[in-house]
Amino acid sequence: MSDYIEPQNPIGTVSELFAGVGGFRIGLSRSGWKTSFSNQWEPSTKTQHASSVYSARFGDEGHTNEDIAVVLDEYISGKRVIPKTTMVVGGFPCQDYSVAKTLSSSAGLKGKKGVLWWEILRLVEANRPPIVFLENVDRLLKSPASQRGRDFAIMLASMSDAGYFVEWRVINAAEYGFPQRRKRVFIVAKDVSVFGRPQISEPATFLDSESTIAKALPVKSIPTGSLVSEFQLEGDLSELTANFDLGGKFSPFKKCGYMVNRHVFTSDVSAAEQNLGSLGSVLLPDEEVPSEYFVSEEQLPNWKYLKGAKREERTHKASGTKYFYAEGSMAFPDLQSNPSRTILTGEGGSSASRFKHIIQTKDGRFRRLVPIELERLNGFPDNWTSTGNNGEIISDVKRAFFMGNALVVGVVERIGKQLADDWSLVNV
Ligand SMILES: C[S@@+](CC[C@H](N)C(=O)[O-])C[C@H]1O[C@@H](n2cnc3c(N)ncnc32)[C@H](O)[C@@H]1O
């Protein structure tokens, strides 16, 4: 756990929202950034385990454990201080960002209460960080089903209206040598009044070699003049809510893109590196794994059934209608020579499951992954989540939940390094 070192001569400062157990902070500290403000609050539980782990590892200074909406209300009304930092970062929930017409007013359009994108935007508007760096599930680019891509369009338009240039890319961490297949969209926004308008001669070249994310995580070249589509985000946020991609079957947002002055350029792209990491590289010796992680002979058929292909007749509980349920098979056991599948929040606990990882040991037994192995799959230091700020032991189920919510810190580190270079060019 001693792997965390706060940079002594930081390149700049960071506010970490939706901090969880600090994945952004670890990755950014390794690329020279110092986090001076953080917020983490779990609405669904009384005990605040993630925040407790966060302050145990990083200390309490600058950390808040309250609903971000309340913290910002107090900040904006002058009752508390949130420091201005070079960057605002966070991995926030993918929700419905729609805006109702009636909310249109001179004070600006504001989304529904409890929708956390609007909290990020409030802090961005109040503190005007030169850089905003966000992470989300890739579904953000496609939601909602009735208007594919509308929520991302609203997000981009609101950042454009706030004076930011935005780029994004869907990154599968496994393609860059990390041991987990984890596909997430990373979004970098820069204040145009600080960085200037980006000088882009050719959209394909910008996307495959000049953007911050392409420099950090190289991609194969996009043939000039092809594959990039472009469109304008028209109307205010309520008009975008009502009209964006109505009836469209596919989101217009592809795997990477950028937006300047509400004009979007987007393309599909693939990683230049195919340097796959492996699940096997994070495993503890079997003799260090507690016995409860091994699957008993009695439980094994249940695991095999859940992981296996099936087509079976089932009855709908409410209506009594009969239907066929079918699904394909999952790898069983998980291949140690390949990157792992994505860790989900339900990874912990001994009950059999289709989605939890199971490996086979050299002596032929089957076992689940222990918390340290899950931490390693995300690039966290060993035992990062083992205790809270009063020394309390965090349960293995919670530790797995944290890792299901977290991110691959090495991806943040690589983008953080490029952002450090970008920032040093304007911060002279
Ligand atoms: C996807 S997780 C981010 C995980 C983080 N990047 C990490 O490395 O652990 C989102 C976090 O937002 C927190 N959250 C949800 N609603 C919140 C709110 N209203 N205020 C503050 N934090 C909130 C959740 O408890 C969760 O830890």
The ligand as an ORCA input file, in Angstrom:
! r2SCAN-3c Opt
* xyz 0 1
  C     -18.086      4.922    -11.048
  S     -17.731      5.271     -9.401
  C     -16.158      6.041     -9.532
  C     -15.046      5.177     -9.057
  C     -13.692      5.843     -9.008
  N     -13.260      6.352    -10.278
  C     -12.647      4.878     -8.469
  O     -11.573      4.777     -9.029
  O     -12.902      4.212     -7.470
  C     -18.810      6.618     -9.022
  C     -18.770      7.058     -7.586
  O     -19.658      8.169     -7.426
  C     -20.199      8.101     -6.112
  N     -21.419      8.942     -6.057
  C     -22.657      8.613     -6.491
  N     -23.529      9.621     -6.250
  C     -22.813     10.615     -5.636
  C     -23.151     11.915     -5.148
  N     -24.410     12.380     -5.235
  N     -22.180     12.668     -4.590
  C     -20.908     12.206     -4.509
  N     -20.530     10.976     -4.950
  C     -21.476     10.186     -5.521
  C     -20.443      6.613     -5.911
  O     -20.518      6.262     -4.536
  C     -19.228      5.984     -6.611
  O     -18.200      5.722     -5.694
*
